[in-house]
Amino acid sequence: MRPPTVGTCVPVRQRAFRRRGWENDMSWKSGIARRVALATSCGVAAFAMPAFAQQENEGGEQASSRPGGTIIVTAERRETDLQDTPLSIVAVTPEVIEAKGIENLQDLATFTPNLNITGGRGSGNSNPTFSIRGVSGGGGATGERGVGLYLDGIYVPRTNGSVLRVLDIERVEVLRGPQGTLFGRNSTGGAIRYFTKRPDPSATEGYIRATVANMERHDLVAALNVPLGDYAAVRVQGAYLNQGGWVQRGPQDLGRTTDYIGRADLMFEPSSDFTVDLGFIYSDSSSNGTPHVFEEFDMRPGLEGFWEGNYGDWLNDALKADGQDPIAAYNDPRIVIDDFTAPGFCLIDDFDPDFDDACLQFDDTEYWQASANLTYDLSDTVSLSSVTGISGLDNRSNLDWQYLGTEARYNQITSDTFYSELQLNAALFEDAVDLVLGGSYFHEKSFNDQEVINRRGTSDTPRGGPNANIPQANGNADLGLFHRTDTETTQKSDSVGLFASATWHVTEDLNFTGGLRYAHDYKSYESTEFAHETFTPAPGTDSTTVYSDYSWDQVDWRASIDYHFTPEWMWYATVSKAYKAGSYGGLEIVDLIPGEQQSGEFLLPVDPEKVVNYETGMRIEAFDGVLRLNPTVFFMQWSNRQAARQAQCSGQAGCPEPPGFRIEISNTGDVDIYGVEVDAQLFITDDFWLDGSAGYSGYDLKDPVANGGPNLFPGPPEYSFNIGANYMTEIFGGDLTMNLSWAHTSEQPTHPSDAGDSAYELPAIDLVNLRLRYEPANAPVTVSLFANNLFDNTYASFATRFGGGYWDRGGPVQIQIPASAPERSALFVVRGKPREVGVTLQYDF
């Protein structure tokens, strides 16, 4: 029994013409495009990360029957063999997704060293943080990632909702390291490129796939491809995905999600040289918030008797007013309950601490995208292509930021974008030079409406006036609801890029590549804060509006060399630079001062950041394909890093009370990041093989004071690896494939500081997945049994520890605190999904 291969896959570097920029695999009629389609279809059964290529000998016969195929990637804006591309790339095929049990991009990160996609506080996985090699960023309507995300060639600036689900894909490319030259906007850490399957005029085909599992999971996915003559086709897909939650909070099971996804693509060829592809995707995603639980609530020696006020004391007031015991000094059992139960308090509707509908959480997102991809062959060696798209996002949520029922945070984020790119690919001087020229334009209008409501108790030690910092009597009564935030923010962004890249094939084995990009970015920012209990606008007004705009110009570049010692052994070295434009974010509007006096030159953005990357690696296939090994070493200089940080502001104008600090985007100094990435595959026999990958990352912070501590946050785990064992056999006249995989992520700091009441290190994560896939010989049916988190490991994917003045009036505030005052803290974590066992049945037609 041999692992399956599909068709005859010809290595790109053996082609007479190195394919020139079929960026979205649009054309199916021309001979070149058919070869590209064939090569792309040669997926890797249960393949390693990244996928590797299977070579062919000069006689055209397969050099090995092991799983493989030439994996075509477009990381250089032209199609190349993955093994011949001088970049650190993970190329993921549908077979990899099936074998590893990957269901979304967070799962992809688990099996991709130095890629982190983690859920955050509050909104969790619906608005995750992206990080490649420790370079991250983003959040809200004004923050932007340092990792570019592209869906069928269209740049996606914000990642709420089910757009992250991996469905009906052709491949996913993860490009590690700065990609500023060819991808430009916000790719200082790298880029993630998601390609869905394209219409095929050669056959009518499709599938229906159903999945059921514990925790109320039930999915139904269907796709249909229909030819419309010889030169046109349409492909449609629909999906309903339901996942029950696994953390109980009152009547809600946190972590529950429901997704509806629809997609339609129309491809047609008006002529043999011209291809048009029109696509539309829509998703509707709803969830009820992050599966948070408290692991620790340490208020020793007790809340009462210290300077009182803030969240812990107000909940304590409500409990005592209800006749209940006050909060215990350590791990009150009503707060720290168990690994999968969150506190069930609610004070938003009234002062009764019992849970009510007013504290029900939701996080709902609608996303749509329409695109047009055009490809025109000007000659056998020159092609012109364009991709244009518009998209819209609307995210609405109501989340409890403290998880004690004392706060409701209503938030709406909308984003309307336009993106267009024009690209010329040419093979010059009898294929001695591959040239890519292009330009792009991006526009986004984003809007954020945020309202934060708290309920206070009467425990409140004033910070100002004649009784400042004098402990007050604990009234244990209701002080009512108050607004802490009521703002509307609008940002408009425009970005123009012009780029060029050329690869000179000096000899059959030696290549030089160089590229430049000119980028111009412009942003306008406007924020309005309305009058509320903790903000007073200028006299005679009910709000204050501030505004500003700014522009930046930068040049990104890349230079690389690669050399093939043998056809199966390539070495490369690359140096590249990428930048991210400046940002507005976390800016506070000051009381009583007119908006125009806080605007313009008084409201400057955070400066741009840049990353320069030095990288070298090898792409090796040895012993007739028995061993494949791809090591990469990198060193990156991250200058003027943009990051969200906690800035103490107690007693200052515009400071939110509570908690006595604000989160702001600022430049936090320079960082050197270095590391190693290794991907490997080893065949024990033709039917049994091992695959795996590993990553190491370290860093050197140049200015710990500006950073707020010695830890890069959010930072990469120091070590991460995954190992997979794969076996194929024939049983009952069909093919049985088994995959057992283990993924490990080492400890990670969750705060820039490594001391004090906010410091915490997220424990290491170990996950084992098992999948069995059976395909009968004479039936178009596939049955898969799976167990994710096989050993039911209890773990956290994210954690936050707050202390001091966050829970009462003590802690790090600008007042004299007795030396004996304790550092109080509470730790809450995003609980990872427990063991999931299920079955998938797919019918192909």
C-alpha positions in Angstrom: 0.0 0.0 0.0 1.4 3.4 -1.0 0.4 6.9 0.1 -1.6 8.5 -2.7 -0.1 10.9 -5.3 -2.1 12.8 -7.8 -1.1 13.2 -11.4 2.4 14.0 -12.6 3.9 16.9 -10.7 6.8 18.7 -12.5 9.2 20.7 -10.4 9.0 24.4 -11.2 12.8 24.8 -11.5 12.8 22.2 -14.3 10.3 24.2 -16.4 11.5 26.1 -19.4 9.5 29.1 -18.2 9.4 29.9 -14.5 5.8 30.8 -14.1 5.1 34.5 -13.9 2.6 35.6 -11.4 -0.6 33.6 -11.6 -1.2 35.1 -8.2 -4.6 33.6 -7.6 -4.5 30.6 -9.9 -7.1 32.2 -12.2 -6.5 30.7 -15.6 -7.5 27.2 -16.6 -7.5 27.3 -20.4 -3.9 28.0 -21.3 -1.4 25.1 -21.3 0.8 26.8 -18.7 -2.2 27.4 -16.4 -3.3 23.8 -16.7 0.2 22.6 -15.6 0.0 25.1 -12.6 -3.4 23.7 -11.7 -2.1 20.2 -11.9 0.9 21.0 -9.7 -1.3 22.7 -7.1 -3.7 19.8 -7.0 -0.8 17.4 -6.1 -1.5 17.8 -2.3 0.5 16.2 0.4 -1.3 13.3 2.3 -0.8 13.9 6.0 2.1 16.1 5.2 4.7 17.9 7.4 4.8 21.6 8.1 5.8 23.0 5.7 4.8 20.8 2.7 7.7 19.6 0.6 8.0 18.9 -3.1 8.4 15.5 -4.7 11.0 15.7 -7.5 10.8 13.9 -10.9 13.8 12.5 -12.7 14.8 13.4 -16.2 12.9 10.5 -17.7 9.7 11.9 -16.3 9.2 9.0 -13.8 8.6 9.6 -10.1 11.7 9.4 -8.1 9.7 8.2 -5.1 6.2 7.0 -4.5 6.0 8.7 -1.1 3.4 11.4 -0.5 4.3 14.6 -2.1 4.0 16.8 -5.1 5.4 20.1 -6.3 3.9 22.7 -3.9 3.4 25.9 -5.8 3.7 29.1 -3.7 3.4 32.7 -4.7 5.4 34.3 -1.9 7.6 36.1 -4.5 4.5 37.3 -6.5 5.3 34.7 -9.0 4.8 30.9 -8.9 7.8 29.0 -7.6 8.4 25.5 -6.1 8.3 25.8 -2.4 11.7 24.0 -2.0 13.3 26.6 -4.4 12.0 29.7 -2.7 14.5 31.6 -0.6 12.1 32.5 2.2 10.9 30.8 5.4 7.4 29.5 4.3 4.9 27.2 5.7 2.6 25.9 2.9 -0.4 24.1 4.2 -2.6 21.9 1.9 -6.1 20.5 2.6 -4.4 17.1 3.3 -2.4 18.7 6.1 -5.5 20.3 7.6 -7.2 16.9 7.6 -4.3 15.0 9.0 -3.6 17.5 11.8 -7.2 18.4 12.7 -6.7 22.1 11.9 -10.0 23.9 12.1 -9.0 27.6 12.2 -5.9 29.7 12.1 -5.4 29.4 15.8 -5.0 25.6 15.3 -2.6 26.3 12.4 -0.4 28.3 14.8 -0.2 25.4 17.1 1.6 23.4 14.4 3.6 26.3 13.0 6.7 27.3 15.1 7.1 31.0 15.6 3.5 31.8 14.6 1.3 32.8 17.5 -2.4 33.5 17.1 -4.0 33.8 20.5 -7.3 34.9 21.9 -7.3 38.0 24.0 -9.1 39.3 27.0 -12.8 39.8 26.6 -13.3 39.2 22.8 -11.0 36.2 22.8 -10.7 34.2 19.6 -13.1 36.5 17.7 -10.4 39.2 17.7 -7.1 37.5 18.2 -3.5 38.8 18.4 -1.3 37.8 15.5 2.4 37.4 16.0 5.2 36.0 13.8 8.7 35.7 15.4 7.4 37.9 18.2 6.3 40.8 15.9 2.7 41.7 16.6 0.3 44.6 17.1 -3.2 45.7 16.4 -6.5 46.0 18.2 -9.6 48.2 18.1 -10.5 50.4 15.2 -7.2 52.2 15.1 -4.6 49.6 15.9 -3.0 47.6 13.1 -1.3 44.2 13.1 2.3 43.6 12.2 1.2 40.5 10.3 -0.6 40.9 7.0 -3.6 38.7 6.3 -4.8 38.1 2.8 -8.0 36.3 1.7 -7.8 35.4 -2.0 -5.4 38.2 -2.6 -7.4 40.9 -0.7 -5.9 42.5 2.3 -8.0 42.0 5.5 -7.1 44.6 8.1 -9.3 43.3 10.9 -9.9 39.7 11.9 -13.2 39.4 13.7 -15.4 36.4 13.3 -15.5 33.3 11.1 -13.2 34.6 8.4 -10.6 32.7 10.4 -12.3 29.4 9.8 -10.4 27.1 7.5 -12.9 25.9 4.9 -12.7 24.7 1.2 -9.1 25.9 0.9 -6.6 25.4 -1.8 -3.7 26.3 0.4 -2.5 28.6 3.2 0.9 30.2 3.0 2.6 31.5 6.2 5.5 33.8 5.3 7.8 34.3 8.3 9.9 37.4 8.5 9.3 40.9 7.1 7.5 41.0 3.7 7.5 44.8 3.1 8.9 44.7 -0.5 6.2 42.6 -2.1 3.4 42.8 0.3 3.9 46.2 1.9 1.3 47.3 4.4 1.8 46.0 7.9 3.9 42.9 7.3 6.8 43.7 9.6 6.4 40.2 11.1 5.3 38.4 8.1 2.1 37.5 6.2 -0.6 34.9 6.1 -2.2 34.2 2.8 -5.4 32.2 2.5 -6.4 30.8 -0.9 -9.8 29.1 -1.4 -10.5 26.6 -4.1 -11.2 28.1 -7.5 -13.8 27.1 -10.1 -12.8 24.3 -12.5 -14.5 24.0 -15.9 -13.3 20.4 -16.4 -15.7 18.6 -14.2 -18.9 18.8 -12.1 -17.9 17.8 -8.6 -18.6 18.6 -5.0 -19.0 17.2 -1.5 -21.1 17.2 1.6 -19.4 16.9 4.9 -21.0 16.5 8.4 -19.2 16.5 11.7 -20.5 15.7 15.2 -18.6 15.8 18.4 -19.0 16.3 22.1 -19.6 19.7 23.6 -22.6 20.1 21.2 -20.4 20.4 18.1 -22.2 19.9 14.8 -21.0 21.2 11.5 -22.4 20.9 8.0 -20.4 22.0 5.0 -21.2 21.6 1.3 -19.4 22.7 -1.9 -20.4 22.4 -5.5 -18.4 23.0 -8.7 -20.3 23.3 -12.0 -18.8 23.9 -15.4 -20.5 26.5 -17.6 -19.2 25.3 -21.0 -15.5 24.7 -21.8 -14.2 28.0 -20.5 -16.3 29.0 -17.5 -17.3 27.5 -14.1 -18.9 28.4 -10.9 -18.1 27.2 -7.4 -20.4 27.7 -4.4 -20.0 26.7 -0.8 -22.1 26.9 2.3 -21.4 26.0 5.9 -23.1 25.9 9.3 -20.7 25.5 12.2 -21.8 25.1 15.8 -19.6 24.7 18.8 -20.8 24.5 22.4 -18.9 26.2 25.2 -16.9 24.6 27.9 -16.9 27.2 30.7 -20.1 27.8 32.6 -21.0 31.4 33.7 -24.5 31.6 35.0 -26.8 30.3 32.2 -24.1 30.8 29.5 -21.5 28.3 28.4 -18.6 30.5 27.4 -16.8 29.6 24.3 -19.9 28.8 22.3 -19.8 29.9 18.7 -22.2 29.7 15.7 -21.0 30.5 12.2 -22.8 30.7 8.9 -20.6 31.0 5.8 -21.5 31.4 2.2 -19.1 31.7 -0.8 -19.6 31.9 -4.6 -17.0 32.2 -7.3 -17.5 32.6 -11.1 -14.6 32.1 -13.5 -14.7 32.6 -17.2 -12.3 33.1 -20.1 -13.4 35.6 -22.7 -10.3 34.6 -24.7 -7.4 32.1 -24.5 -5.3 34.9 -23.0 -7.8 36.5 -20.6 -9.2 35.1 -17.4 -11.8 36.7 -15.1 -12.6 35.5 -11.6 -15.4 37.1 -9.6 -15.8 36.1 -5.9 -18.1 36.9 -3.0 -17.9 35.6 0.6 -20.2 36.3 3.5 -19.9 35.1 7.1 -22.1 35.7 10.2 -20.5 34.7 13.4 -21.8 34.9 17.0 -20.3 33.9 20.3 -20.8 34.6 23.9 -17.4 35.7 24.9 -14.1 34.2 26.0 -14.1 31.1 28.2 -12.4 32.9 31.1 -12.1 31.5 34.6 -10.4 32.8 37.7 -7.5 30.7 38.9 -6.6 32.9 41.8 -8.1 35.8 43.8 -5.6 36.9 46.4 -6.8 39.8 48.5 -4.9 39.0 51.6 -5.1 40.1 54.3 -8.6 41.1 53.2 -10.5 43.8 51.3 -12.0 45.5 54.3 -10.0 48.0 56.4 -7.7 49.1 53.6 -8.3 52.1 51.3 -11.6 51.0 49.8 -13.1 51.3 46.4 -12.9 49.8 42.9 -14.1 46.5 41.6 -13.4 44.0 44.5 -14.7 46.3 47.2 -17.9 47.1 45.2 -18.7 43.5 44.8 -18.0 43.0 48.5 -20.5 45.8 49.2 -23.2 44.0 47.2 -22.6 40.7 48.9 -22.8 42.2 52.4 -25.9 44.2 51.4 -27.5 40.9 50.3 -26.7 39.3 53.7 -23.9 37.1 52.3 -20.4 36.7 53.7 -17.8 39.2 52.6 -15.2 38.1 50.0 -12.6 35.8 51.5 -9.1 37.0 51.7 -7.9 34.2 49.4 -9.6 32.3 46.6 -13.2 32.9 47.7 -15.1 29.8 46.5 -17.7 31.9 44.8 -15.0 33.4 42.5 -12.4 30.6 42.2 -14.7 27.7 41.6 -13.1 25.1 39.3 -11.3 24.8 36.0 -14.4 25.3 33.9 -16.7 27.5 36.0 -16.7 31.3 36.1 -18.3 33.5 38.8 -22.0 34.1 38.3 -22.4 37.6 39.7 -24.4 40.4 38.0 -24.7 44.0 39.3 -25.6 45.8 36.1 -29.3 45.5 36.5 -29.4 46.1 40.3 -27.4 45.7 43.4 -28.5 42.1 43.9 -25.4 40.0 43.0 -27.4 37.1 41.5 -26.9 36.6 37.7 -29.4 38.4 35.5 -29.9 38.8 31.7 -28.2 42.3 31.9 -24.9 40.4 32.1 -25.4 38.1 29.2 -22.4 38.4 26.9 -22.4 38.4 23.1 -19.8 39.0 20.4 -21.4 39.0 16.9 -19.7 39.8 13.6 -20.8 40.1 10.0 -18.1 40.1 7.3 -18.4 40.2 3.5 -15.9 40.5 0.7 -16.4 40.9 -3.0 -13.4 40.6 -5.4 -12.5 40.6 -9.0 -9.3 39.0 -10.3 -8.2 39.5 -13.8 -5.3 37.9 -15.7 -4.1 38.7 -19.2 -1.3 37.0 -21.0 0.4 39.6 -23.1 2.8 37.0 -24.6 4.3 33.7 -23.6 6.6 35.5 -21.2 4.7 38.5 -20.0 1.4 38.6 -18.1 -0.6 41.4 -16.5 -2.9 40.7 -13.5 -5.0 42.7 -11.1 -7.0 42.0 -8.0 -9.6 44.4 -6.7 -11.8 44.0 -3.7 -14.2 45.7 -1.3 -15.1 44.4 2.1 -17.2 45.3 5.1 -17.1 44.3 8.8 -19.5 45.0 11.6 -18.6 43.7 15.0 -20.9 44.3 18.1 -20.2 43.0 21.5 -21.2 43.3 25.2 -18.5 41.9 27.4 -17.7 41.9 31.1 -14.1 43.0 31.3 -13.7 42.2 35.0 -15.8 38.9 35.1 -17.3 39.9 38.4 -20.6 41.3 37.0 -19.7 44.9 37.9 -19.0 46.1 34.4 -20.6 46.0 30.9 -18.5 47.1 28.0 -20.6 47.8 24.9 -18.4 48.0 21.7 -19.0 48.3 18.0 -16.3 48.2 15.4 -17.0 48.7 11.7 -14.6 48.7 8.8 -15.2 49.4 5.2 -12.2 48.8 2.8 -11.2 49.0 -0.8 -8.1 47.3 -2.1 -6.6 47.1 -5.6 -3.4 45.8 -7.0 -1.9 45.8 -10.5 1.0 43.5 -11.3 3.2 42.8 -14.3 5.2 39.6 -14.5 7.8 39.0 -17.2 10.5 36.5 -18.0 13.3 38.4 -19.7 16.5 37.6 -21.6 15.5 34.1 -22.5 14.3 33.4 -18.9 17.5 34.7 -17.3 15.5 37.3 -15.3 12.1 37.1 -13.7 10.7 40.5 -13.2 7.7 41.6 -11.1 6.4 45.2 -11.2 3.3 46.4 -9.4 1.3 49.0 -7.5 -1.4 48.9 -4.9 -3.9 51.1 -3.2 -5.7 50.6 0.1 -8.4 52.6 1.8 -10.2 51.9 5.0 -12.7 53.8 7.1 -13.0 52.3 10.5 -15.3 53.3 13.4 -15.4 52.4 17.0 -18.3 53.2 19.4 -17.5 52.2 23.0 -19.5 52.6 26.2 -18.3 51.3 29.5 -20.7 51.1 32.5 -19.8 50.2 36.0 -21.9 49.8 39.2 -20.3 51.2 42.3 -20.8 50.5 45.9 -20.4 53.1 48.6 -16.9 51.9 49.5 -15.0 54.7 47.9 -11.9 56.5 49.4 -11.7 59.8 47.5 -8.5 60.6 45.7 -9.0 64.4 45.7 -10.4 67.1 47.9 -10.1 67.7 51.6 -10.6 64.0 52.4 -8.1 62.7 49.8 -6.8 59.2 50.6 -8.6 59.1 54.0 -10.3 55.7 54.4 -14.1 56.1 54.4 -16.7 54.2 56.3 -17.9 51.1 54.4 -21.6 51.8 53.7 -22.1 48.4 51.9 -24.8 50.1 49.8 -25.5 50.8 46.1 -24.0 54.0 44.7 -25.5 53.4 41.3 -24.4 53.0 37.7 -21.8 55.3 36.2 -20.2 55.7 32.8 -16.4 55.2 32.7 -16.2 55.6 28.9 -18.5 56.9 26.2 -16.5 57.6 23.0 -16.8 57.4 19.2 -13.6 57.1 17.1 -13.2 57.3 13.4 -10.0 56.7 11.4 -9.5 56.9 7.7 -6.4 55.2 6.2 -5.0 55.5 2.7 -1.9 53.6 1.5 -0.2 53.7 -1.9 2.6 51.3 -2.8 4.9 50.9 -5.9 7.1 47.8 -6.0 9.6 46.0 -8.2 11.5 42.7 -7.7 13.8 40.9 -10.0 15.5 37.5 -9.8 18.6 37.0 -12.0 19.3 33.4 -12.7 23.1 33.8 -13.0 23.5 30.1 -13.7 21.3 27.1 -13.5 22.2 26.9 -9.7 22.9 30.5 -8.7 20.2 33.2 -8.3 20.2 36.8 -7.1 17.0 38.6 -6.1 16.5 42.3 -5.3 13.5 44.4 -4.7 12.2 47.8 -3.6 8.9 49.3 -2.5 7.9 52.9 -2.1 5.1 53.3 0.4 3.0 56.4 1.2 0.6 56.2 4.1 -2.0 58.8 5.3 -4.2 58.6 8.3 -6.9 61.0 9.7 -8.2 60.5 13.2 -11.2 61.9 15.0 -12.4 61.0 18.5 -15.4 62.3 20.4 -16.0 61.8 24.1 -19.5 62.5 25.5 -20.2 63.9 28.9 -20.5 61.3 31.6 -19.8 60.8 35.3 -16.0 60.8 34.9 -15.7 63.2 32.0 -16.6 66.9 31.7 -16.4 68.5 28.3 -15.7 72.2 27.7 -18.3 74.6 29.3 -21.5 74.9 27.3 -21.0 71.6 25.3 -22.1 68.0 25.8 -19.0 66.5 24.2 -15.4 67.1 23.1 -14.0 66.2 19.7 -10.3 66.0 18.9 -8.9 65.4 15.4 -5.6 65.1 13.6 -4.0 63.7 10.5 -0.5 62.6 9.4 1.3 61.0 6.5 4.5 58.9 6.2 6.8 57.9 3.3 9.1 55.0 3.4 11.2 52.7 1.2 11.3 48.9 1.9 13.8 46.6 0.3 15.0 43.1 0.0 18.2 41.3 -1.3 18.8 37.6 -1.4 21.1 35.0 -2.9 20.3 31.3 -3.3 22.6 28.5 -4.6 21.8 24.9 -5.4 24.7 22.7 -4.5 22.7 19.8 -6.0 19.1 19.8 -7.5 17.9 18.7 -4.0 20.1 20.9 -1.8 19.6 24.7 -1.8 21.2 27.4 0.4 20.0 31.0 0.6 20.6 34.2 2.5 18.3 37.2 2.7 18.3 40.6 4.2 15.1 42.6 4.1 13.3 45.6 5.6 9.7 46.4 6.3 7.9 49.2 8.1 4.5 49.9 9.7 3.0 53.3 9.6 2.4 55.4 12.6 -0.7 55.0 14.7 -3.3 56.8 16.8 -4.6 54.8 19.8 -5.2 55.0 23.5 -5.3 58.8 23.4 -7.2 60.4 26.2 -9.3 63.6 25.9 -8.8 66.0 28.7 -11.7 67.5 30.7 -12.9 71.1 30.3 -10.6 71.9 27.4 -12.1 72.6 23.9 -11.3 70.0 21.3 -9.5 72.3 18.9 -7.0 73.0 21.7 -6.2 69.3 21.9 -6.1 68.7 18.1 -3.7 69.0 15.2 -0.1 69.4 16.3 -1.2 68.8 19.9 -2.4 65.3 18.9 0.5 63.6 17.3 0.5 59.9 16.3 2.9 57.2 17.5 6.0 57.1 15.2 6.4 54.3 12.6 8.2 51.1 13.4 10.5 49.1 11.2 12.1 45.6 11.1 15.3 44.6 9.4 15.7 40.9 9.0 18.9 38.9 8.4 18.1 35.3 7.5 19.8 32.2 6.1 18.6 28.7 5.5 18.8 25.4 3.6 16.2 23.3 1.7 17.4 19.7 1.6 16.1 16.5 0.3 18.4 13.5 0.8 18.6 9.7 0.3 16.2 9.7 -2.6 13.6 11.6 -0.7 13.8 9.6 2.5 14.8 12.7 4.5 13.7 16.2 3.9 15.1 19.0 6.1 14.5 22.7 6.0 16.5 24.7 8.6 16.3 28.6 8.9 18.3 30.9 11.2 17.2 34.6 11.6 18.2 37.8 13.4 15.8 40.8 13.3 16.3 44.4 14.5 12.9 45.8 15.5 13.2 49.6 15.8 10.8 52.0 17.4 8.4 49.2 18.3 4.7 50.1 18.6 3.0 48.4 21.5 0.1 48.8 23.9 1.3 49.4 27.4 -0.3 50.2 30.8 0.4 53.8 31.9 -0.3 54.8 35.4 -2.3 58.1 35.5 -4.1 58.3 38.8 -4.9 61.9 39.7 -4.2 63.1 36.2 -6.9 64.8 34.1 -8.7 62.4 31.9 -7.6 59.3 33.8 -10.2 56.6 34.0 -11.3 56.0 37.6 -11.2 53.1 38.2 -8.7 51.6 37.5 -6.2 54.5 37.8 -4.3 53.6 34.6 -4.9 53.8 30.9 -3.9 51.5 28.0 -2.0 53.5 25.3 -0.2 52.8 22.1 3.4 54.1 22.3 6.9 53.5 21.0 8.6 51.2 23.5 12.1 51.2 22.2 14.2 48.8 20.1 14.3 45.0 20.2 16.6 42.4 18.7 14.9 39.1 18.0 16.8 36.0 17.0 15.9 32.4 16.4 15.8 29.1 14.5 13.1 27.3 12.5 13.4 23.7 11.4 10.9 21.6 9.4 11.6 18.0 8.7 10.2 14.7 7.3 11.6 11.2 7.6 10.3 8.1 5.8 10.8 4.9 7.8 9.0 3.0 5.0 6.8 4.0 2.1 3.8 3.6 4.4 5.1 5.0 7.7 6.7 8.4 8.1 7.4 11.0 10.7 7.1 14.8 10.3 7.8 17.7 12.5 8.9 21.2 13.0 10.6 23.2 15.8 11.2 26.8 16.6 13.3 28.8 19.0 13.0 32.5 19.6 15.0 34.8 21.9 15.1 38.6 22.2 17.1 41.5 23.6 15.2 44.5 24.8 17.2 47.7 24.4 15.1 49.9 26.6 13.3 47.9 29.4 12.1 51.2 31.0 10.3 52.3 27.8 8.9 48.8 27.4 7.6 48.8 31.0 9.7 45.8 32.0 12.2 43.2 30.7 9.6 41.0 28.9 8.6 41.4 25.3 4.8 41.4 25.5 3.0 39.9 23.7 6.1 37.9 23.0 6.9 34.5 21.3 7.4 31.3 23.3 11.0 30.5 23.6 10.5 27.0 22.3 7.8 25.4 20.2 7.7 22.1 18.3 5.4 19.5 16.9 6.0 15.9 15.9 3.7 13.7 13.9 3.6 10.0 13.1 1.7 8.8 10.0 0.8 5.4 8.9 -1.2 4.1 5.9 -2.5 0.7 5.2 -5.1 -1.2 3.2 -8.0 -2.7 5.2 -11.3 -4.2 4.1 -10.6 -3.1 0.6 -10.1 0.5 1.5 -7.3 2.9 2.6 -6.8 3.7 6.3 -4.7 6.7 7.3 -3.6 7.3 10.9 -2.0 10.4 12.3 -0.8 11.0 15.8 0.6 14.5 16.5 2.1 16.2 19.5 2.5 20.0 19.7 4.4 21.8 22.5 4.6 25.5 23.3 6.8 26.6 26.1 6.1 29.2 28.8 5.2 32.8 27.9 5.2 36.0 30.0 1.9 37.7 30.1 3.1 41.2 31.2 6.2 43.3 30.4 7.2 43.2 34.1 8.7 40.1 35.8 8.0 41.2 39.3 5.1 42.7 41.2 1.4 41.9 41.3 0.9 41.9 37.5 3.7 39.5 36.6 2.7 36.0 35.5 4.1 33.4 33.2 1.6 31.3 31.2 2.5 27.6 31.6 3.6 25.5 28.8 1.0 23.8 26.6 1.1 20.2 25.3 -1.6 19.0 23.0 -1.9 15.5 21.3 -4.3 14.9 18.5 -5.3 11.6 16.9 -7.1 11.1 13.6 -8.1 8.0 11.7 -9.3 8.4 8.2 -10.9 5.5 6.2 -11.7 5.7 2.5 -13.5 2.7 1.0 -12.2 1.5 -2.4 -15.5 1.5 -4.3 -17.6 4.2 -2.5 -17.3 8.1 -2.7 -17.4 8.3 1.1 -14.7 9.2 3.6 -15.1 8.6 7.4 -12.8 10.3 9.9 -12.6 9.7 13.6 -10.7 12.3 15.7 -9.7 13.1 19.2 -8.3 16.6 19.8 -6.5 17.2 23.0 -6.5 13.4 23.4 -5.2 13.3 27.0 -7.7 16.0 28.1 -4.9 18.4 29.2 -6.3 21.4 31.2 -4.5 24.5 29.9 -4.8 28.2 29.4 -4.2 29.9 26.0 -4.1 33.4 27.5 -3.8 34.9 31.0 -4.1 38.3 32.7 -3.1 39.2 36.3 -4.1 42.5 37.7 -3.6 43.7 41.3 -3.1 46.6 43.6 -5.5 49.4 43.0 -7.4 47.4 40.4 -9.4 45.6 43.1 -9.4 48.3 45.8 -7.9 51.7 46.4 -4.5 50.3 47.3 -1.7 49.3 45.0 0.3 51.3 42.5 -1.2 54.7 42.7 0.3 58.1 43.2 -0.2 58.2 46.9 1.9 57.2 49.9 1.1 53.5 50.5 2.3 51.9 53.8 5.2 49.6 53.3 3.1 46.8 54.9 0.4 47.1 52.2 0.2 43.8 50.3 0.4 43.3 46.6 -3.0 42.0 45.8 -3.8 40.3 42.6 -6.3 38.2 40.7 -5.5 35.8 37.9 -7.9 35.0 35.2 -7.2 32.8 32.2 -8.7 31.9 28.8 -9.4 28.2 29.3 -8.4 26.0 26.4 -10.8 23.5 24.9 -10.9 20.1 26.7 -10.8 16.8 24.9 -13.0 16.7 21.8 -14.0 13.4 20.3 -16.0 13.2 17.1 -16.6 11.8 13.7 -16.7 13.4 10.2 -18.5 11.8 7.3 -17.9 13.2 3.8 -19.7 12.2 0.6 -18.0 13.2 -2.7 -19.8 13.5 -6.0 
